Amino acid sequence: MSILFYGRPDFVGKAPGPMTVSSCQAYVKRTSKHKRSIPPDLSFENVVQNKAMPPCSRQDFMEYLVYVSHDAENLQFWLWYEDYSRRFFAAPKSEQALSPPWYKAEVPRPHSNDSNQTGATIVERGNPVSTGGAMVSELRFVHIDRPGSPNLSHHDTRSLASTTSTTLYHADSVEDADTQMGLKCNSSTSQPFRSEMNRVISHYLHPGSSRELNLSSRDRAAVLHALEHTTHPSALTLVRDMVEASLRGQSHPNFIRWAICNGNKPRVLFVRNSGIAHIVAALILGLLLILSHASRWWRFFVFPLFFVGFDIGVAAYKGLCVIIHTSHRRALRPWEQFSEDVSLTSFDSGPEEEANLSTDDMFSMVSRSRNGVSLDTFGTSNSYSHELWVEKYRQKHLFRKIFTKSIWVQEQAVRLLQDKIVKQSHAWALIISVLLTALVVALPQANVI
């Protein structure tokens, strides 16, 4: 009976206000609840390391964070940090010695009425870990919060190799970078990666920056104070831990829940309403047959209407269109429908009409990488209101939004989950339809019309 009760990952809402240790700890606790609904092939590690195929690739994850959940800066910062840690510990020991680990941050309380402020932040030395081939002491941030606020445990997962090909950006000068940040940093040019670190501060940590992370004023001050003295990755451990907890416990489950859907919102609503229409038609037909002089055996004709209605209705409730699922395809997302690089006219053609390089392959390799969503560490804000597809999609006719072109679902794990949901809808539709049909047939004849 497990097929009857399978569900997508539950939607995890964002905690109000800035990210705090307590809110991220809640995300960590909820992560374990999604293990049964998210297969290993779609794990957080596989997605961010780009081991999953579309629609669950790293690029798909970034598109979801930009266009749907609007917090792509978390993934952009996390990918940079993992790559930065690997590069920092691969640098010569003489350079690493210029940026010692950060052990304690004593930060004066900022002048703010932020209700989500936490207490002072310190760093304790933990067990030695291997990073970049060198044995270093594991650093663990410990927050002294308000009473009752739990601490964020340090994740066992360390740096992921080759998660992103971050380009090293440098400001015109270290002084210029400090001026842009409004910080009084002791930005020694002898410290490794100082220019890059200053650029990260100006993009992610400084208030009002283009990709400002949603941090409390106290946590922001603690991290900025640490970065004034060192470029060691330990100075950013606090931010990394909170960002990773948010990605693992909130963004990733919501992304998998969204990626399982094979229809866009207009199509899902259309299919759901079609299911309701079939159910209403079955009820009206059954009522007319009960009131008429017709034989009760004619009432069995309500069964196919009930079955079709509940079948497509249950699947649509979980974001699936049964019709396009028969070919394991999915509707194009709004931002995917207006590509200038690839012609999408043959998306619905059969495999016998496709060339050696199919349109689906071309779409995956070319169009998807040029739709304006970037994995680059540095750049403008993640706003997309200026992109051309926004206005084009708004002007698109509702009929064309419902029956838009589709593309093959490449990730096998997603296809298996979709198969399970569709089989679930078949099972529930059969059970409910049999019960309702038996009830309609069993009702006495009214002989009114």
KEVOKOL-259364 format. One record per residue: x, y, z of N, C-alpha, C, O in turn. Coordinates in steps of 0.1 Angstrom, whole numbers, plus 2048, in hexadecimal, padded with zeros to 3 digits. Layout:
residues N
XYZXYZXYZXYZ
...
//
This chain:
residues 449
8087F480080080080080980D800803818800
81680B80081E81780181D8207F581E82C7F5
81981A7E98178227DD80C82C7DF80C8367D8
8028297E77F78317E97FA83E7F17F38487F0
80583D7F980884880281584F7FF81A856808
81B84C7F48278537F08248627EE81A8657E8
82D86B7F382B8797F08388807ED84387B7F1
83788A7E68438937E38488987F08418987FA
85489E7F08598A47FD8508AF80184B8B77F8
84D8B080E8458BB81384B8C98108578CA810
8428D280D8488E080B84D8E68188468E5822
8598EB81785F8F182385F900822866906819
85790782A85691682986291C82F869917837
86592982B87093083086D93683D86193B840
87693684687493C85387494B85187C951849
86C95285886B96185787896885C87E963865
87C97385688797A85A89497485589496B84C
89F9798598AC9748548B09668598A9961863
8B99608528BE9538578C49548648CD95D867
8C194B86D8C794A87A8CB93B87D8C7932875
8D29398878D792C88B8CA92388E8CA91888A
8C19298958B59218998AC91D88D8A891288C
8AA9268848A29238788A991986F8A291086A
8B691A86E8BD9108658BE90386C8BE8F9865
8BF9038798BE8F68818B18EF87E8B18E387D
8A68F687D8998F087A8998EA86C8938E086A
8A08F18628A18EB8558A98DD8568A58D484F
8B38DD85E8BB8D185F8B38C58648B48BA85F
8AA8C886E8A28BE8748988B986A8948AD86A
8938C18618898BD85888F8B684C8888AF844
89C8B684A8A28B083F8A08A183F89E89A835
8A189B84B89F88C84D89188884989087C845
88889084987A88C84587888A83686E884832
88288F82E88088E82088888281A88888080E
88E87A82289786F81D88F86581589385F80B
88286281A87A85881387485D8068718557FD
87286A80586C8707F98768757EF8738787E3
8838767F288E87A7E989886F7E789F86B7F1
8998687DC8A285D7DA8B08627DA8B386E7D8
8BA8597DD8C885D7DD8CD8647D18D686C7D1
8C88607C58CD8667B98C98757B88D087C7B0
8C08797C08BC8877C08C088E7CD8BB8997D0
8CA8897D38CF88F7E08D589C7DD8D88A07D2
8D78A47E88DC8B17E78EA8B17E18EE8B97D8
8F28A77E59008A67E09008A37D09078AA7C9
8F789B7CC8F68987BD8F28A47B58F68A67AA
8E98AB7BB8E48B77B48EE8C27B38F18C77A8
8F58C57BE8FE8D07BE90B8CC7B79138D57B2
90E8BF7B691A8BB7AF9178B87A091F8B3799
90B8BB79C9068BA78E9078AB78990A8A977E
9048A279290389478F8F588F78B8F4885785
8EB89878D8DD89578A8DA89B77C8E08A5779
8D28947748CE8997678C28A27688BB8A2772
8C08AB75E8B48B375E8A78AB75F8A68A0759
89D8AF76789C8BD76C8A18BF77A89C8C7781
8AB8B777E8B18B878C8C08BB78C8C78B8795
8C58C17818D38C57808D68D17898CC8D778E
8E28D478A8E68E07928E08ED78B8DC8F6792
8E08ED77E8DA8F97778CC8FA77A8C690577C
8C58EF77A8B68EF77E8B48F478C8AB8FC78F
8BD8F07958BC8F47A38BE9037A48B690A7AB
8C790979C8CA91779C8BE91E7968BA92979B
8B891978B8AC91F7858A192078F89992A790
89F9157978949157A189791F7AB88D9267AF
8A39217B08A692A7BA8A49397B58A19427BD
8A793B7A88A69487A389794C7A08929567A4
89094379988394679487794279D86C94879B
8799397A686E9347AE8709387BD86793F7C2
87B9347C387C9377D18849447D48839497E0
88B94A7CA8919577CB89B9587D689C9627DE
8A494E7D88AF94F7E18BB9487DB8C193F7E2
8BE94B7CF8C99447C88D79487CE8E19417CC
8D79537D58E49577DB8EA94D7E58F694C7E7
8E19457EB8E693A7F48EE9307ED8F992D7F1
8E992B7E28F19217DA8FD9277D49089217D4
8FC9337CF90893A7C991393B7D391F9397D0
90F9407DF91A9417E991F9347EE92B9327EF
91692A7EF91B91D7F49249167EA92E9107EE
9219177DD92A9117D39389187D49429127D2
9379257D594492C7D694C9287E29589267E1
9469277ED94D9247FA9539167F995F9147FD
94C90C7F39528FF7F295E8FF7E99688F97EC
95D9067DE9689077D597490F7DB97F90C7D9
97091A7E297A9227E998291A7F398E91C7F4
97B9127FB98290B80598C9017FF9978FF804
9888FB7F49918F17ED99D8F97E89A88F47EA
99B9047E29A790C7DD9AF9127E89BC9127E6
9A99167F39B191C7FE9BB9118049C6914806
9B59058079BE8FB80D9C78F48039D08EC807
9C58F77F69CF8F27EC9DA8FC7EA9E48F97E3
9D99087EF9E39127EE9EF90E7F69EE9067FF
9FB9147F3A079117FBA0591480A9FE91E80D
A0C90D812A0B90F821A0F91D825A0A92282E
A1992281EA1E92F821A1393A81FA12944827
A0A9388159FF9428139F493F81D9EE949822
9F19338209E793082A9EA9368379E193B83E
9F793683B9FB93B8489F894A8499F794F854
9F795183E9F496083E9E59628429E296E846
9DD9588419CF9598459CB94F84F9C694484B
9CE95185C9CC9468669BD9438689B494C864
9BA93886D9AC9358709A693E87A9AD944882
99994087999294A88298C94288E98493988C
99194689A98D93F8A69839468AE97A9408B4
9839538AE97A95B8B79769688B097F96F8AB
96996B8B19649788AC95D97F8B795297B8BB
96398A8BB95C9928C595799E8BE95E9A88BB
94A99F8BC9449A98B493B9B28BC9339AD8C4
93D9BF8BC9349C88C39269C78BE9249C58B2
91C9C88C690E9C78C290A9D28B990C9DE8BC
9059CF8AD9029D98A38F69E18A88ED9DC8AF
8F49ED8A38E99F58A78DD9F189D8DC9F6892
8D59E88A28CA9E389A8BF9DD8A38C29D98AE
8B39DE89E8A89D88A68A49CB8A08989C78A2
8AD9C489A8AA9B78948A69AD89F8AF9AA8A7
89A9A889E89599F8A889C9918A789B9898B0
8A398E89B8A99818998B898189D8BF978899
8BC98C8A48CB98C8A78CE9808B08C697C8B9
8DA97C8AF8E09728B88EB9778C08EF9838BE
8F09708C98FB9758D29089748CB9099728BF
9129758D39209758CD9239688C791D95D8CA
92C9688BE93095C8B693E9598B99479618B8
94194C8BD94F9488BF95193C8B69489368B1
95E9388B596192C8AD96A9238B69739288BC
9669178B696E90D8BE9759048B49719018A9
9808FE8B99888F58B19828E78B39808E38BE
9808E08A897A8D38A89858C88A59918CB8A6
9808BD8A09898B289C9908B588F98A8BD887
99C8B088D9A38B388099C8AD8759968A2876
99B8B486A9958AE85D99F8B18529A88B9853
99D8A98489A58AA83C99F8B38329938AF82D
9A58BE82D99F8C68239AA8CA8199B48D081D
9A78C780D9B18CA8039BE8C38049C88C8800
9BE8B780B9CA8B080C9D28B38199DC8AD81B
9CD8BD8219D58C182D9CC8BF8399C08C0838
9D28BB8449CB8B98509CA8C68579D48CC85B
9BD8CB85A9BB8D78619B18D586C9AA8CA86C
9B08DE8759A78DD8809998E187B9978EB875
98F8D887E9818DC87A97C8E788397E8E688F
9768F187D9728FD8859638FC88695C8F987C
95E8FF89194F8FE89394A90B89A94F90E8A5
94191289493C91E89993191A8A49299118A2
9329218AF92891E8BA92192C8BD9289358C0
91492C8BC90D9388BF9089398CD90492E8D2
90A9448D39049468E08F794E8DE8F795A8DD
8EC9468DD8DF94C8D98D79508E58DB94E8F0
8CB9558E28C19578EC8BD9498F28BF93F8EC
8B89498FF8B593C9058AB9358FD8A193A8F8
8AD9288FB8A491F8F48A791E8E58A19168DE
8B19258E08B59258D28BF91A8D08CA91C8D5
8BC9108C88C69058C68D29098BD8D19138B6
8DD9028BF8E99058B78E88FD8AA8E28F28AA
8EF9028A08F08FB8938FB8F28939078F6894
8F98E58929038DB89290B8DC8859058DF87A
9188D98869208DA87A91E8CD87191D8C2876
91D8D086491A8C585B9278BC8589328C2858
9258AF8579308A78549368A88469428A6844
92D8AC83D9328AE82F93B8BA82E9378C5832
9468B78289508C28269508C78189468C5811
95B8CD81495C8D38079598C97FC95E8BE7FC
9518CD7F294F8C47E69588C87DB9598D47D8
95F8BF7D69698C27CC9628C57BF9588BF7BB
9678D07B89628D37AB9548D67AA94D8D17A1
94E8DD7B49408E07B393D8EC7AA9328ED7A4
9478F47A894590079F95390579A95C9047A1
95390A78E95F90F78895F91E78B95D926781
96292279796193179B96D938794978933795
96A94378E97494B78897995579397195B79A
98695779498C96079D98A96E79899097278E
98297679F98098479C98998D7A598A9897B1
98E9987A09969A07A99919AF7A798E9B379B
9909B67B298D9C47B19999CB7AB9A49C67AB
9979D87A79A29E07A29AD9E17AD9B99E17A9
9A99E27B99B29E27C49AB9DE7D099F9DE7D1
9B39DA7DA9AD9D67E79A69E17EE99C9E07F4
9AC9ED7ED9A69F97F39999FC7ED98FA007F4
9989FB7DF98B9FE7D99809F47DD9759F87DF
9849E77DF97A9DE7E39759E17F196A9E07F4
97F9E57FA97B9E98089729F58089689F5810
9759FE7FF96CA0A7FE95EA077FA955A0C800
95D9FE7F09509FA7EB9489F37F693C9F47F7
94F9EB7FF9489E48099459ED81593C9E981D
94B9F8817949A0082294F9FA82F94A9FE83A
9599F282E95F9EB83996C9F183C9739F6833
9709F084997D9F584D9869E884F98A9E585A
9899E18449909D584599F9D78449A49E183E
9A69CF84B9B59CF84A9B89C583E9BD9BA840
9B59CA8329B69C18269C49C08229C89C7819
9CB9B78289D99B58249DA9AE8179D49A3815
9E19B480D9E39AD8009EB9A18019EA9997F8
9F299E80C9F999280D9F19868119F597B80F
9E59888159DC97D8189D797780B9D397E802
9D696A80B9D29637FE9C39667FC9BB966805
9BF9687F09B296A7EB9AB9767F299E9767F3
9B29807F69AC98C7FD9A39937F39989977F7
9A79957E799F99D7DD9929957DB98799B7DA
9939887D99879807D797E9807E39729817E1
9839807EF97B9807FB97498D7FC96898E800
97B9987F99749A57F99699A67F095E9AC7F2
96B9A07E49609A07DA9549977DF94999B7DD
95798D7E694C9857EC94498D7F693898C7F7
94B9947FE94599D80893C9A78029309A9806
9419AD7F79399B77F092D9B17E99239B97E6
92D9A47E692299E7DF9189977E890C9977E5
91C9927F39149897FB91298E80990798B80F
91B99580F91A99881D9179A78219119AA82B
91C9B081891A9BE81B90B9C181A9059BD810
9059C98238F79CD8228F49D48158FB9DD811
8E99D080E8E69D68018EE9D17F58ED9D67EA
8F69C67F78FD9C17EC8F49B97E28E99B67E5
8FA9B77D68F29B17CB8EC9A47CF8E19A07CA
8F399C7D68EF98E7DA8EF98C7E98F59827EE
8EA9967F08EB9967FE8E498A8048D9987802
8EC98380D8E69788148DD97C81F8E0987825
8D39758228C997982C8CE97583A8C996C841
8D797D83F8DE97B84C8D89858568D5991853
8D99828638D598B86E8E199586F8EC99286B
8DE9A08758E89AB8768F49A687F8FF9A987C
8F199E8898FB99989290498F88B91199088C
8FE98588490797C87D90F98287291A97F86F
90998C86B91099386191C99B86692799A861
91A9A18729259A887893099F87C93C9A287B
92C99388293698988693F98587B94B98487C
93998286F94097D86494998885E95498585A
94399485C94B99F8579579A28609629A585B
9559A186D9609A387696B99987497799C874
96798D872971982870979984863985982862
97298885897898A84B98199784B989998841
98099F8549899AA8559989A68589A19AC855
99999A85E9A69958639AB98985B9B798785C
9A39828549A897684E99F972842993976841
9A596B83999E96682D99C95782E999950825
99F95183A99E94383D98F93F83B986946840
98C93383597E92F83497792E84196A930841
97E92C84C97792B85997093885D966938865
97494385796D95085A95F950855957958859
95C94884B94F94784594793B84993C938843
94C93385294592785693792985A92E921857
93593386292793686791E93885C91393285C
92194085291894384791793683E90C93383A
92292F83C92192383491791983B90F912834
91891784891090D84E90191184D8F990884B
8FE91D84F8F092284E8EB9208408DF91C83E
8F39248368EF9238288ED9158248E391181D
8F690C8288F58FE8258E88F882B8E18F0825
8E58FB8388DA8F683E8CD8FA8378C48F3836
8CD9078338C190C82B8C090481E8B590181A
8CB9028178CA8FB80A8C68ED80C8BE8E8804
8CC8E68158C98D88178BA8D681D8B38CD818
8B78DE8268AA8DB82D89E8E28288938DE82B
8A08EC8208958F481A8958F580B88B8F1805
89F8F98058A08FC7F78A08EE7EF8988ED7E5
8A88E57F38A98D87EC89C8D07EC8988CC7E1
8968CE7F78898C67F787E8CD7EF8778C77E7
87E8DA7F08748E27E88778E17D986E8E07D1
8848E17D58888DF7C78848D27C287F8D17B7
8868C77C98838BA7C58738B97C386F8B37B9
86C8BE7CD85E8BE7CC8598C57BF8508C17B8
8608D07BC85C8D87B08608D17A38598D1799
86C8CA7A38718C47978698B87938698B4788
8638B179D85B8A579A84F8A979184B8A1789
84A8B579283E8B978A8428BA77B84D8BF778
83A8B477383D8B57648348BF75D8368C0751
82C8C67648238D075D8258DE7648288DF770
8248E875C8248F57618178F876880E8F1767
81690476F80A9077777FE90876F7F4902773
7FE90E7637F190F75B7ED9017577E18FE757
7F68F87537F28EB74E7ED8E275A7E38DB759
7F38E37667EF8DC7717E18E07767D88D8779
7DE8ED7767D18F27797C78ED76F7BB8EA773
7CA8ED7627C18E97587BE8DA75A7B28D6759
7C88D275C7C68C475E7BD8C176B7B58B976B
7C08C87757B98C77827AA8CA7807A28C3784
7A88D577979A8D97767938CF76D7878CD76E
79B8C97647958BF75B7918B37637868AD761
7998AF76D7958A47767898A777E78089E77F
7888B378377B8B778A76F8B67817658B2785
7718BB7747668BA76B7618AC7687558AA767
76B8A376776789576575F88F77175688876F
76389377D75D88E78974F89478A74588D78D
74D8A17877408A77877378A177C72B89E77F
73D89E77073589876673088A76A725886767
73988277173587577672A87678072086E780
72A88078971F88179371288578C708880790
71388E78270789277C7018877746F4885774
70987F76D7048737656FE86976F6F386476C
70586677A6FF85D7846F286278A6E985A78B
6F186F78C6E48747926D98737886CE86F78B
6DC87677B6D28757706CD86676F6C186476D
6D685D76F6D384F76E6CB84A77A6C2841778
6CD84F7866C684B7916B78507916AE84A795
6B685D78B6A886378A6A085D77F69485F77E
6A78577756A085276969B84476B69C83E775
69483F76068F83276069982875B69681C75A
6A582C7576AF8247516B381975B6B381B767
6B880E7566BD80375E6C98087666D1810762
6CA8037726D580777B6E38037766ED808779
6E37F976C6F07F57676F67FF75E7027FF75B
6EE8097596F38147516FC81D75A705824755
6FB81C767702825770711821770719829775
71481576B72381276B72B81B76273781C763
72482375972B82C75073183875873883F752
72D83976573384476C74284077074A849774
74583377075282F77475D83576C76783A773
75D83575F76883B75876A84975A77584F75A
75F85175C75F85F75F76686176D76F86A76E
76285977676885B78477785778377F85E789
77A84D77C78884877C79185377579B85677B
78D85876979586276379686E76B7A187476C
78B87377178B87F77979587E78579D887787
79387378D79C8717987AB86E7947B487279B
7AC8677897BA8647857C28707817CD872787
7BD8797787C48857757C488F7807CD897781
7B988F7887B88987937C389679E7C989F7A2
7C48897A27CE8867AC7DC8897A77E588E7AF
7DF88579B7EC8887957EF8977947FA89C797
7E589F7907E68AD78F7E88B479C7EF8BE79D
7E28AE7A77E48B37B47F38B27B87F88BB7C0
7FA8A97B38088A77B68118AD7AB81D8AA7AA
80B8B57A28138BD7988168B578B81E8B9783
80F8AA7888128A277D8068A27737FA8A2777
8098A37667FF8A175C80189375680C88F751
7F788A7577F887C7537FA87B745801871740
7F588473D7F688372E80588472A80A87B723
80C88F72E81A89072982388673182E88472D
81E88173C82687774382886A73C83286373D
81E86773381F85B72B82C85A72383084F720
83186571F83E86571884A86A72085486D71B
84886B72D85287073785887D73286487F731
84F88773085389472C84E89E73784689A73F
8538AA73684E8B573F84C8C17378538C472D
8438CA73B8418D773484D8E07378538DF742
8508E872D85B8F172F8578FC73984C90073A
86190074185F90B74B85D918743862919737
85792274985592F74286293573C86393A731
86D93474487A93A74088193173588B93572F
87C92573388291C72987B91D71C880917712
87092471B86892470F86C92E70486792E6F9
8759377088799426FE8889426FC88F94B700
88D9376F689B9376F389E93C6E58979386DC
8A99446E48AD9496D78B89406D18BC9436C6
8BD9366D98C892E6D48C49216CE8CB91C6C5
8B891C6D28B490F6CE8A690F6C989D9156D0
8A390A6BE8969096B988F8FD6C08948F26C1
8839006C687C8F66CE8708F06C68678EA6CC
8708F26B98648EE6B18638DF6B08578DA6AE
86D8D76B286C8C96B186C8C26BF86E8B66C0
8688C96C98688C36D785E8B86D88608AE6DF
8538B86D08498AE6D184A8A46C684189C6C5
8548A46BF85689A6B485A88D6BA86088C6C5
8588826B385B8756B886A8726B687187A6AF
86F8686BD87E8656BC8828626AE88E8636AA
87985D6A587D85969888086568F886864685
87B87169487D87D68C88888569188C89068B
88F88169C8998896A28A788569B8A987A697
8AF88F69A8BD88D6948C688669E8C18826A9
8D288469A8DB87D6A48DD8856B18DE87F6BB
8DC8936B08DC89B6BC8CE8A06BD8CA8A96B5
8C689B6C68B889F6C88B78AD6CD8C08B36D2
8AA8B26CB8A78BF6CF8A88C06DE8AD8CA6E4
8A58B56E58A68B56F48B48B76F88B78BE702
8BD8B06F18CB8B16F58D18BF6F28D88C56FA
8CD8C56E78D18D36E38CB8DC6EE8D38E56F2
8BF8DA6F28B98E36FC8C18E27098C38EC710
8C58D670D8CC8D471A8DA8DA7198DE8E0723
8E18D970E8EF8DD70D8F08EC70A8FA8F270E
8E78F27038E89006FE8DF9097058E391270C
8D29077028C89107078C89127168C791D71B
8C990771D8C790872C8D390F7328D291573D
8DF90F72B8EA9167318EB92572D8F492C731
8E192A7258E19377218D493F7238D094871C
8CD93B72E8C19417318C294C73B8B8951740
8CE95173E8CF95C7478D39587568D796175D
8D194C7598D49477678E29437678E793B75F
8E99487718F89467728FC94077F8F6943789
90693777E90C93178A91893878E91F934797
91B94378792794B78A92695179891B95579D
93195279F9319577AD92E9667AD92696A7B6
93396D7A493297C7A592998079992B97B78E
92198A79B91998F79190E99879690F99C7A2
90499B78E8F99A47938F099C79C8F299079E
8E59A37A08DC99C7A88D49927A08D5991794
8CD9897A88C697E7A18B898279D8B097979A
8B598E79B8A89937968A798F7878B1990780
89B98B78389998777588E98F76E88A98B763
88999977587E9A176F8829A776187A9AA759
88F9A975F8949AF7538959A57478979A973C
89599874A89798E74088B98E73687F991739
88E98B72988598C71F87998372086E98671C
87B97772687096D72686597272F85A96D72E
86797A73985D97E74285198573B84698173D
85498F73384A99672C84498D72183898D71E
84C98571A84797C71083D97271683396F710
84196C72183896272782B96972C82096272C
82C97573182097C73681697E72A80A97D72D
81B98171F81298371380E97670C806977703
81396B71081095E70A80195B70D7FD95C718
7FA9557037EC9527057EB94670E7F493D70F
7E09467167DE93C7207DE92E71A7E4924720
7D892C70E7D891F7087E691A7057E990E706
7EF9237007FD91F6FD80591D70A80E91570A
80192371580792072280491272680C90B72C
7F790E7247F39017297F98F67207FE8EC725
7F88F87137FD8EE70A80B8F270480D8F26F8
8148F570D8228F970982A8EC7058258E1707
8358EF6FF83E8E46FA8438DD7068448E2712
8488D170484D8C870F85B8C370B85F8C3700
8628BE71586F8B87138708AC71C86A8AA726
8798A371787A89671E88189772C88A89F72D
87C89073688289074388E88774388C87A741
89A88C7448A68847438A987C74F8AF87174F
8A688275B8AA87B7688A186F76B89587176C
8A786376B89F85776D89885777B88D85277C
89F85C78589985C79388C86579388286179A
88C87078B88087878A875870783869870787
87886977886E86177186885677A85C854779
87185078286C84678B86284B795858845799
86585779B85C85E7A484F86179D8448607A3
85086679184486A78A83B85D78782F85E788
84285278483B84678283384278E82883D78E
83A84379A83483F7A68288487A981E8437AE
8298557A681D85E7A981285B7A080685B7A4
81585879380A85578980384778D7F784678D
80B83D7918058317957FD8337A27F382C7A4
80183C7AA7F983F7B67EC8457B27E28427B8
7EC84E7A97E08547A47D684A79E7CA84A7A0
7DC8407967D48357917CD82D79C7C282A79B
7D582A7A67D08227B17C58297B97BA8237BB
7C78357BD7BD83D7C47B183F7BB7A583E7C0
7B38427AE7A78437A579F8377A47938377A4
7A582B7A479E81F7A379681C7AF78B8187AF
79D81E7BB79681B7C878A8247C977F8207CD
78C8317C778183B7C97768397BF76A83A7C2
7798367B276F8357A87678287AA75B8297A8
76D81D7AF7658117B175B8147BD7508107BB
76081A7C775781D7D274B8267CE73F8247D2
74E8317C774383A7C373A8347B972E8367B9
74082C7AF7378257A672E81B7AD72281A7A9
7338147B672B80A7BE7208117C571480C7C6
72381D7CA7188257D170E82A7C87028297CB
71282E7BC7088337B26FF8277AD6F38297AC
70581C7AB6FD8107A66F480B7B16E98077AE
6F880C7BE6F08077C96E48107CC6DB80B7D3
6E481C7C96D98257CC6CC8217C56CD81D7BA
6C18227CC6B481D7C66B08267BB6B48327BA
6A88207B26A38277A66988317AA68F82E7B1
69983E7A56908487A968484979F67984C7A3
68684579267C845788675853787669853786
67C85D78867686B78767687077966C876775
68086E77168087276368186775A68286974E
//
